[in-house]
């Protein structure tokens, strides 16, 4: 059997983290088996579906690099096909018209609850042959089997058995002629030859109904695999109250797509004790059998740890390309100044996200217009001016401008002035960066260039000389 998986989001909002993980698992399973990955947009909810949400889904898939082989298919473009299948089910006796009003359905549910039964449709029109009431547009209901059971051979959860008597005759077409979710999904999976339906376990209750419809149509059943929910740290299903759940929010927050994918693959799946995976490793090692049956907690600290790994190990040219949009967004022009790849290479050890790194690039391209107030009050005193003047003279006399020669000049200046290194290093860092944190001064100054460094030191000396006396 040729493996074909599908990711089928509803365009009623952004691509959320749970959906992205489902898409990733579908993608990995298809790639591992040399199969095909299909994208289907389930947009039959016309009231809530929007073009903006469709685009958000497409953007999220593109950013994550989850390339689909077919699609996107849109359910709203397949209404004629759904009506054809409904007519087929009506003709074969597997579906029927129901003329119950909403008031009658409410009464049925109330009576069932009074009798401590499950509130549901009681099959009133299932076998009736009398004349339908005038002025009522009927819905179409699926004639669910009354006996027997449905066995779901779930690739993650194991066998799930549901008695048919627990299922009522669900509506497959509304009175306005629009199909319902459980019908469209069945028809699409059948027509698109989906071999494995991999989706969240919030769909488990839909599966026996869909299996019965597939059987009524004489279709081959796919393999079902229901993935456990992603939970917040409070143990409840991940939602907006837990913070960012939109995939594109993580892009805005400066996470690399490779890092997010690596983190997502470990939410509910594992391979021994390995935590970090390349995409090639994910495709090689992923299996549905290794997916956990219980929910996984989304841990932002763990995501930051994975993010740091990718920032520290991505080739600097690729890292620079990822960093550039974030640097541009804060108005930093990198065309005049050190190579952004070299800057990123120097900053990678201290950053958790590309946002962190972008903020730290500023002083490499723009001299400080102001200094950290607290540090300036402590460091920029009249007595500091001679220290900065001494290092400026030492730097000015260097023939070679590199980290080694810069470090040598700083060491010799400290020795000549007979001071601790902090008496030079702290005001020098403040003069050059405007703040109190940076990578090693030798490497930082080497990237900035001799003329720029001397200009920044001179500006700081002027501040020190004009500082009020303590």
TIVEX-844605 format. One record per residue: x, y, z of N, C-alpha, C, CB in turn. Coordinates in pm, whole numbers, plus 50000, padded with zeros to 5 digits. Each point is the difference from the previous one (the first is absolute). Glycine has a CB too. Example, Ala and Ser with C-alpha at 12.3 -4.5 7.8 and 13.67 -1.06 7.14 Angstrom:
BEGIN
513194943150780499115011950000500905012050000498114988350125 501545022249803500825011950006499235010950073501184993749785 
! end
This chain:
BEGIN
500844988050000499165012050000500875012550000498184987550122 501545021749788500745012549995499585009050116500184998149749 500795007250323499715008450115499645014149954501574986350142 497285018249904499555013749973499405005650129499554994849753 501035016050297499485006650119499455013649961501664987850148 497585017949945499445013349972499995008350126498594990649815 501625022450167499785009750106498825008349957502475000650071 496505000150015498735005949958499515010450100499434978749882 501215033050124499575010350095498765007549954502365002350070 496935003250026498885008949971500505014450006498314983350095 501425024849805500535013749996499155009750081500964995049776 498985002550353499235008750088500915007750094498074984149986 503215015649988500985007150082501394996949948498484999250201 502515003049883501394997549962500324985150002500635022550093 500554974049857500504986350014500584998850141500504997749749 498824994650336500444999250139501014988850020497795009150072 502794990750046501074990650031499544985549986500985016950155 497834980149893499504986249987499844996049856498835002650216 500655006449701499864997049858501344998349933497885012749999 503084995550038501344998949941500634986650034500275024850016 499554970450108500554986950035499324989049920500525008450231 498154992549752499304990149918500535000049858497955002650142 502225009449802500545001149864501404993849992498655020949963 502164981650138501364994550002499984984850003500805020650117 498374973549970499944985550008499494993849870499615001950247 499385004549692499514995249869501105000849895497675007550060 503055003549942501095002249904501104989550018499495024749999 500944973350125501084990650027499624985749961500785014850186 497984981449847499564986349968499984997849849498634999550212 500875010449715499954998849853501414999349942497825012649997 503064996150051501375000349946500744987050032500035025050023 499794969950098500724987850039499624988349911500095008450235 498664991249723499514988749921499975002949850498654993350197 502005017649764500035003349857498625003149945501994985649977 497145019350111498625002849961499765014549967499304981350142 499435022749863499625013549962499265006750114499874993249760 500355019950252499435008250106499075010249936502054996750149 496695003149893498965008249938499545010950096499264980449860 500575031750089499435010950079498575002649954502295010450034 496794989050061498585002249970499455010750094499754976049920 499615034050025499415010850079498524997050020501695016849911 497934980550214498614996550029499225012850035500704976950081 498835029749813499445013450012498485000449985502145008749912 497194980550126498554999649983499275008750102500234977049908 500435026850200499395009150096500155014149945500534984650199 498535019249716500125012649928499955012150091498974988949807 500325009950303499875011450092501325003450067497634993650038 503214996449985501255002350075501254999249914498854990950197 501065003049686501184998649915500325013349931499464975649964 501815028050033500425012449936501224997849913499085012950193 501084996149708501184999449914501275002650080498625007549805 501265001350297501165003050084500474987550073499205023750027 499864968350020500364987750070500624989849906498165004350163 501304994949715500614991149900501455003949977497754996549889 502475016550093501365004749975500914997550119499095017449846 500354984050276500794997450121500454985550004498745018050122 500384972949836500364985849996501094997549897497684993950071 502155011849810500994998149893501345005950040498175000449829 501805011450234501245006450045500704991550105499015022649951 500214972050142500584991750104500654987549945498305008850156 501034984749749500564988049938501285003249925497714990549980 502285020949950501205003949925501165003150093498545009049818 501184998650289501075003650094500614987650064498855021850044 500314968449989500504987750062500694990749900498165002050167 501645000649704500624991649898499294986749981502135010850054 496594988649982499234987649983499365000149861499554998450251 501214997649652499565000549861499014988849971502195010249934 496664993350012498994990049967500094996449853498495008850182 501164978949788500094994949864498775003249917501464981950084 497415019449983498745003249932499245010350080499904977149898 499355031150031499175010050066500605013949988499214982550158 500195027149912498894997650092498684997549927501175014250167 498104975849881498644997549954499045007650094500634977049903 498295028150040499025007650079498654992849995501225021749952 498234975850164498734992750004498865007949935500794988850208 499255024349799498935007949940499964998549848500195016250189 500874978649753500034997849855499524985949964501905016449981 497664976050119499634986049977498544997050040502404993950037 496785016649974498624998050046499214990849907500095022650104 500144978649766499284991349907500324985350027500045018249827 501204979150204500404986250030499334995150128502205003949885 497725004550216499374995850125498514997149978501675013850130 497674994549793498584997849972499794987049923499625024949998 501334972149915499944987549924500074988050094501075011449802 499814989350296500144988950095498774998950090502495003149996 496955008350044498784999750081498884993349922500705020950121 499194982549752498974993749916500244985049990499755021449868 501524974750123500354985849994499584992850128501945005549849 498295000950266499624994050127498484999450015502135008650101 497185001349849498534999850004499474988449914499955025150035 500634973349847499544989749907500254986150055500435015449809 500684982950262500344986750053499314997250133502195001649884 497065007950167499304998150126500845002750124498664983549883 502535022450098500875002950114499795014050055501664984249905 497395023150037499705013550048498535002849977502375007849953 497105002150119498585003149986499765014650039499364975950048 499485029249908499615013650035499415000450140499595005149758 500765005150316499445002150133499375013950004501734984650108 497005016049934499255012549999499795005950139498884992049797 501845003250298499825005050137500405014850009500444976950091 498755030649981500335014050024500975001050118497755007449909 502855004350106500935001950112499284998350133501385015549859 497334988650146499254998550124499774985350032498895022149957 500824970049941499794985750022501294993250047498205000149824 502925004250120501284994250041500325003750144500825001149763 498865011350275500225004250139499164991550095500495023449924 498284973750037499124991850084500574985950016498025013549923 502504981049966500614986650006501154999750101499364996049759 501485014250235501175000350089499565001450146501385010249815 497634998350208499535001950137499424987250057499535023949948 499684968949970499414987550047501084989650028497935005049869 503084994650046501104990450021500735003050131500254997449751 499975015250275500715003850122499174996850125501195018049873 497484983850114499124996650111500094985150032498465018749937 501724973349957500104985550016501434995450023497994997749856 502885012050170501424997450025500654992549883499524999450246 500105005049634500584994449878500835010749931498074984049974 502755011649933500815009349923499095008749914501954983849999 498165029650011499145008749918500394999349853499695015250197 499404979649721500324998549859498724997949920502264990350058 497915009549811498874997749909499544985450015500865017749836 497824980450168499474986650029499604991949877499225009450212 501104995649668499694992449879498555001249955501764984550068 497605026449972498555001449973499664998149852499865015650194 500934990149716499684999149856500754988749930499585024650001 501064967050073500864989649940499204990649909501495001250201 497364994449843499234990149923498585004749969501374982250106 498355030549910498655004949976499715000649850500095013350214 498664984049752499585000449859498845009549979500764976549973 498815030350135498875009149985500435012949931498964990250205 500095017949758500265012249925500765010050087497914996249863 503195009350084500785009850077499195012750025502124990749902 498175016450204499305012550028500355010749897500004994350244 499045014349727500235010749903500825011250063497854994349883 502955012350031500755011750046501244997050079497895011450002 502504976150008501224996450074501024994449903498664995350209 502485011449780501084995049916500764989350078500215022349878 499854965650072500614989250079501525000349998498004986449951 502585007850150501424996849998500134985749951500545016150191 500674979749778500254986049965500834993950111499895004849751 499634984050300500714993050107500534986649949498555011150172 502604985249880500584986949970499304989450084502235010549942 497404978449995499344989050070501074991350065498035000249837 502305003250284501064992750070499534985950036500905021750092 499974968249898499604986550040499524999750145501654990449836 497345001550190499454999150135500694989350084497835007849909 502784982550023500654988950071501504999949971497864986649986 502815005150088501444998149976500835011050063499454988449789 501805011750175500945009650058501015004549896499714989450225 500895021949803501065005449915501324998050074498445017249893 502534976950039501324998150059500995009149927499464975950066 501115033350009501035008849944501354994250034498515020550021 502214975049879501364994850023500975011850000499434977649891 500575029850218500765012550007501494997250013498025011350106 502774994849806501454997549998500715005950121499894999949752 499455009150321500605005950119499344994650126500535020749870 498154979350135499264996650121499684985250014499065022549991 501174969849904499584986150003498544998649960501704995450177 497734992949840498614997849958499025007750088500654977449914 498435029350018498915007250066498704994049948501375021750026 497774973650065498754993449960498825008650042501084977150021 498025025649883498825008250027498764992449953501345021549976 497664977050110498744993749961499225009349909499944986950214 499525007849678499225008349909498785006050067500794985849813 498715007550289498815005350069500325012950074499134976750023 502175026349995500405012650065500005011649902501394986950159 498455010249713500075010349897498615002849945502334993049941 497345019850044498705003249940500175002449850499205009950219 499714993149716500025002549855500415014449976498194982649960 503075019650013500505013649989499555006649870501974993550138 497965019649866499655007849881501235000449907498315014250131 501484982549743501095000849902499775011249899500374975550028 498405029849965499745011849918498945008650068500604987349789 499705025550224499085009250066498825003249908501915009850132 497114996949925498795003249923500265009849887498684995850205 502435011749804500335009349891500844993549892499905018550163 500334968449849500744992749897501504999650021498225006349848 502284999150263501454999750025500354987350078500115025449999 500984968349966500414987650068500605002950136500414989449778 499605000750308500585001550134501404993950003497694999550104 503015003550002501404996050015500224985049980500295019050157 498944972949912500264985649996499804994049861499304998850238 499855007549682499844995149863501165004649912497505000150029 502825012749977501045005449911501344993250025498805021949993 501504975650134501284993550033500064986049940500135013350214 498784979449799499964986349947500175000149849498504993150189 500765015549742500075000449854501405004149954497555005749989 503015004250077501345004649962501054989250025499325023450053 500644970350063500994989550029499874988549900499965006450244 498804990549719499774989349902500505004149862498004992350132 501605019549822500375004449865501505002649987497745010049976 502864994850130501435003449997500884988250038499405023550055 499994964949965500714987550025500955001350121499854994549754 499635011750350500815001750121500154986450070499195024050027 502054972049993500254986950061500095000850152501194993349793 499265018250259500185001650144499435013550043502084985349996 496925014250090499425012250056500655002450135497784996349878 503145013450124500755003550122499475013550046502094986949928 497305013450191499375012450046499914999850152498695002049785 500885009150273499895001150145498944990850058500775023349981 499424972850144499064990550059498675006550039501954987150082 497875025849892498685005950015499054995349890501065020050108 499494972749793499174994649891499614985450023501135015949846 499284978350266499704985850023498504997349992502044998350144 497155010649911498554997949998499415000549860499915009950227 500744997049682499515000649862500334987349921500265024850008 500804968450032500524989149919499034988549978502215006350085 497094988650019499064989049972498905004149904500484990950226 499045021149782498985004949907500555000149857498985014050183 502264990849803500605000849868500284986049942501015022150063 499384968750023500234986349955498704994049947501854997450169 497055004949900498714994649954499595005849865499334996850239 500955016049741499675006149870500894994149891499285021350115 502004977149915500914993949902499544986049962501905013650093 497694978750006499534986449972498755000449914500964992150218 498145017449809498785001249920500325003449855498765007350204 502344999549775500425003749865500874989349935499885023950067 500414965650007500834989349945501455003849984498014991949885 502445017950195501365005149986500954992450093499105022749938 502164977350024501044994050084500285009150118501024988249800 499125006150318500235008150119501475004150010498114988350115 502165024349921501385003950026500444995150137499725020249852 501564980850175500514997650136499835013150077501694982249921 497755016850198499825011950083501075000750107497534999449957 502945012750068500985002350107499645013150066501844987149878 497725012150247499565012050071501085004550098497584992949976 502885019350006501125005350076499525006250131501255004249787 499514994150320499615005850129500045015349994500874979650118 498355026749966499955014550005501325005950051497524998550039 502725014049921501105007850058499405008150115501305001249777 499334998150338499485006250121500835011950043499104977950069 500265031450001500735010750064500624995050129498465017049899 502324991450165500684995750123499034997050113501965013649931 496794991150056499004997050101499284986849974499715024450034 500724968449861499434987149969498745000649916500974992250208 498605019849755498825001649917500415002149855498735009850195 500324987849714500315001049858500595013649966498164983849950 502915016249972500695012349963499055009649930502164987449981 497825025150065499115010049941500655013750014497954986150053 501325024049904500545013750002500415004350140498565005449804 500764989650296500325004350137501394995550043497584999250055 502994991249874501354995250034501085008049929499054977350036 500565032449881500985007849927499864997949850501544998650194 499575003049735499974999049854499734985849955501595019249986 497354978949937499724986849946499955000449847498734994350209 501425017449733500065001249854501424997449952498115016650003 502014975449894501324997049945500725012849959499154977749921 500155031250013500645012249952500405009350114498694998049789 500705000450328500435007750116501424995950040497615002150078 502704985249905501354995550032501015005349899499044979450104 500535022449773500885006649904500245014550043499154985149814 499795021950223500145013950045500875001050124497755005149903 502204984750182500785000250123501454995749980497904995450122 502475001449754501404997649971500484985750011500315022350076 498784968149915500424986150002500244995349856498704995750214 502314996349768500264994249868499014988649976502475006450012 497054991949864499044989249975500554986350032499005014149823 502304984050154500614987050030499914996950149501575002949805 498605007450278499934998050144498584996550043501905016250031 497114990949913498624997250038499594986049956499465024449983 500954971549897499684986549953500644989450089499825008749766 501434993750272500694990450087499284999050134502205005249887 497345006250164499284999650127498654992949985501155021350070 498144981749822498684994149979500064984949983499285021349896 501764973750037500064985649976500164992350131501015004349774 499545002450327500184993450130498775001250090502435004649981 496565002749973498765000950077499114988149965500155025450006 500074963850063499194988149975500724988949927498085014849997 503154987549960500764989549932501425000150054498585002149790 502034986350214501384999350049500754989049928499275008650224 502044992949776500894989649950501134998550100499425004849756 500464984950327500974997850109500085012850084501334983249859 499885021750168500145012250081500415011949916500604985950194 499345012649675500455010849912499035011850006501104983149848 499465028950160499195012250008500075008449873500384999950244 500744999749688500235008749886500064991849871501245016450147 498004988149753499894992549875500095009449880498594982750116 502165013349785499935006949872498734995249930502555002149982 497045005049913498814995749927500234986249939499425024049951 501784973350002500294986849944499834989150105501605010449837 498854992550286499864990250108498534998050036502255006550088 496995004349915498574998750029499334990849899499985023050100 500314979149773499374992049896500424985450008499925020149854 501324977550186500514986450008499464992550122502065007849882 497794999350230499724993450127498535000250042502285006250064 496935003049881498625001650048499184987449977500155024549953 499014972450146499054989049983498775002850085501864983649954 496995012249999498785001850077500014991550126498775004949788 501904983750207500054991050116500705006650118500004980449845 500885029350129500745006650107499325012750051502084990549902 496735012350045499255011750049499354996550133499575008049763 500575000850335499424997650132498485000549995502055009850105 497314983249986498545000450008499495011350088500004975549964 500875029650121499575010850091500465013549947500114984150195 499265026549855500315013549955501395004450042497605005350011 502935004649917501335005450028499895014750037501044983349842 499765020950255499955013850048500945008749918499424991950232 500075019349722500825009649926500815008250099498315001149811 503004997950179500925006150095500835010649927500104978750140 499635034049887500715010749930501505000150030497895013350008 502484982750113501424999650034500724989449915499475007650235 499864981249744500604989549917500125004949854499024982150153 499975025249800500075005549865501185009649989497524997649975 502695010650127501145009349997501324992449996498665016950128 501404972049943501224991849998500264994549860499634994050241 499325001249694500144994949863500385011449906498304981950046 501085029749975500305011649917501485003950012497635008050027 502884992050095501415003450020500914990249926499435010050223 500204977449779500804990149929500115003649852499284982350165 499605021149774500035003149857500745013149972497834987849974 502025022050114500765012449981501504997550010498075013050093 502314977849993501424997450021500604990949894499605003050241 499584989649686500554990049909499665002249853499864984550188 499365025749782499675002949861501195006949933497545002050057 502864994049822501095006849930499765015149994500394979349863 500685028450152499805014450020499355007049882501984999550146 498244995549731499365006349885498494997850005502094996549864 497504991450173498584997150013499405007650117500384977349900 500375023750209499545007450117499815014749966501184983650150 499745021949774499905014149960498775002449914502495002050010 497234988649900498825001549914498724999650083501254989249810 498725002450293498834999450088499895012650086500184975050004 500965030550034500045011650089499665013049928501714988250135 498625012949739499895012749926498625006650011501704991049844 497185001850137498705006650010499735006150137499174984149830 501325009850275499785005150135500845012550024499494976750080 501715023549864500865011750011499395011749923502044985250025 497465011949855499385010549919498765005650069500874989049791 498415002350280498755004150065500235010350110499064977649948 502125022450111500285009950105500805011749946499974981850170 500095019349696500595011749936501505000349994498045011650076 502604977049934501474999549994500444996849858500124992650242 500735016149702500534998249865501364993050011498775020649913 501314967350034501234992350012500925001549879498754983850141 500855024849764500805001349877501365006450027497895001849870 502185007050230501265006250038500384995050139499525020749858 501484971050148500404994250127500484985949980498375014550120 501854978349987500524986349989499004990749934501375004050203 499144985049744499154989949939499034994550105501824994049834 496885005350129499004995750097500244985650044498365015749896 502194976150015500314986350038501044999550111499464992849769 501555015950224501035000550104499415005050132501755004149824 497345005750165499355005250121499144989250064500005023349902 499204969850015499154989250052500834989050063498305005249825 502824991750113500884989650052500515003750139500674994049765 499575018950256500495004750129498905000650106501745013049878 497044989950079498905002050094499254987250034499795022749911 500414966750012499154988150011500004993550139500424996449760 500685004550312500094993250129499085006150106502354994249944 497325018750040499245007050104498515001049969502065012750051 497514983449830498625002549959499134987550013500855017449842 497884984850193499014989250001499175000049872499905001550249 499915010649695499205001449878500675009849906497904994850128 501595005849750500525009649902499675014350041499764982749820 499185019150258499665013350052501105004650095497524995349977 502904995950113501105003350091501245004049921499074984150172 501235008049728501205002349921499915013149922500324975249983 498505027549961499835012349922500215012250088498404988349849 501055011550273500185011450091501475002250032497754995550098 503004993649910501425001050036500875004449883499634982450169 499835017949709500825004249886500135015149988499274979449884 499885028050185499905014549975501355007150010497694999150088 503044998350019501235007650022501114996449901499385001450239 500434987649685500994996849898499865009149877500014976150080 498855030249907499745008149881499705014650031499164979549892 500535023550234499685013750039500695003050133497764999149879 503035011650124500675003950124498965004050103502045007649872 498234989950256499025003350103499665014950001500864980850137 497845022349860499565013950011499865003850147498804998449779 501064991450305499925001950144500534987550067498015015549978 502244985550150500594988950074499054995550111502325008649948 497824979050093499234994850112500185009650119500274975949918 498625029450131500075010850099500734995950128497885008849906 501764979650146500604995650125501494997449983497824990050068 502535003349821501424996949975500795012749972499364977549912 500035031850016500695012449967500335008050125498815000549782 500235000050311500245007350125501164993850078497575006350008 502574980649982501044992950075501365000449930498234985250094 501765013649773501254998149926500585012949942499194977449947 499955031450003500485011749927500245011750097498754992449794 502405007150270500435010650091501265006349944498984988150200 501395023149858501195007049952501234991050006499015021750076 501064969950028501174991350016500074989149894499925004550245 498984993349685499984989649897500605004949869497994990250108 501985022849871500475005649873501454995949969498445019450033 502504981450061501374995949969500114985149963500795017850155 498394974149907500024985749969499574997749856499524994450240 499385012049720499524998649863500975006349901497645000050084 502995011049954501005006249912501184990849979499295022750079 501124970450028501144990949989499704988449906500685006350232 498124987949777499694988849911499815004949858498934987850190 500565024549794499865005649865501375001549935497905012150070 503074992650006501355001449946500584986449963500345020750139 499424969449948500514986649972499374994249875500384996550245 498325005449740499324995049881500485007349875497994994250139 502205018749873500415008149884501364995649948498675019350090 502154975550000501334995949960500104986049944500805015150171 498094977749822500034986349949500114999749848498654992750196 502244999249753500124998149855498974989949950502455005650012 497334984050067499024989749965498785001650091501844984049922 496975015250018498775001550079499254986650001499845024849941 500414967650164499334987150015499854997250149500944991449780 498344998150252499694997250139501264998150084497874989549926 503125003950016501244997450076500745012850032500184977849889 499985031150012500745012450024499225009350093501074997949774 497615002150213499165008350087500124995450144498415004149811 501534982850211500144994850136501385003550057498414981249945 502625017849973501345003550045500095014650040500924982549851 498435026550072500025014250033499285002750132500085005549755 498814987650267499275001950126500824994950118497814997949877 502814990550106500814994350110501165009150035499364977049926 501335028249974501165008550027499575013350063501224989449807 497645015850153499515012650058499664998350146499105006749777 500234982450257499674997150140501274998950083497904988149928 503125005450014501264998250072500705013350021500224977049903 499805031349991500675013050010499315009250100500734997649764 497945001950240499265008750092499914994150140498695008449806 501704978850205499984993050129498585000250060502425006350038 496634989249880498604999550044499444986049970499705025049958 499194971750108499324987649968499355000949863499604995850244 500214992749691499475000449864498615006349994501354979649947 497875018850160498665005750001500005015149988499284980850137 501785025649914500085014649992500105004849855501115000350226 499364991049686500055003349857498834993649926502505001750013 497274985550013499024992649922498595005450011501424980450029 498165023250091498625004650019499725013449932499984987650216 500845022549805499735012649928500204998649849500705012650205 500234978949752500224998049857498784993449937502494998150039 496964991950026498794993449947498855010149991500744977850099 499105030350003498935010050000500225010149890499704997050246 501545007149732500315009849896499684994749861501795009250146 498494978349835499874994349866498584995149971502384993450013 496965000650086498684993949976498845008150056501134978250003 499155030750091498935007650064499374992450115499575011149784 500844976550238499424991750105501054992650078497974997749864 501584992450211500914992950091500224985449962499245015250177 500144980349714500144986049959500374999249853498324992950174 502604998349796500434997649862500854987549998499935024849943 500344970049939501014989349991501375005450041498684988649816 502355002950177501345004350037500395012949930500614976250038 500045033150037500345013049942500984998849885499595010350222 501324980249785500984998749892499304996849867501734992250167 497334998549837499294996349877499035010949956500224976050065 499105030150032499065010749968500705011749933498584993150193 502535011349866500755011349944500594996649864500515007750232 499924979849752500574995949871498975001349888501554984150119 497205012349910498955001149899499635014549971499134977850073 500875030550029499605013949982500975007849912498914999150223 502344997749782500995007349921500695010950081498664995249797 502565007450171500845009150078499455014250005501944986149937 497715019549949499545013949997498725001950080501065002649776 498044988050210498725001050073500254999350150498774989549806 502085001250236500294998450142500635012750057500294975349966 500675030349964500665012150049499025011750009502164992049899 496935008850005499005010750005499074998650119500125001549753 499504986350278499104997650113500715002750134498764982949862 502525013550145500755002650123500145015050021501264978349974 499015029049919500145014650011498715006350052501654999849811 497194995650138498725005350046499804997250149499044996849770 501394991550275499864996550142500945008350087499334976849934 501875025950014500955008450074499395013850024501954987549900 497395018049998499365013250014498944999650111500425004849755 498834984150252499004998650106500684999650137498464987649841 502635004950167500714998850129500555013650045500604976049945 499995031349962500605012950035498985010550043501814994749840 496965003350115498945009650035499104994750111500075008649766 500314980050290499184994150107500105008450124500344977149906 498565024450168500045007550126500884992950103497705009149954 502974998550128500864994150103499144992750105501755018249963 498804971150084499254991850097499925007650132500764978449888 
! end
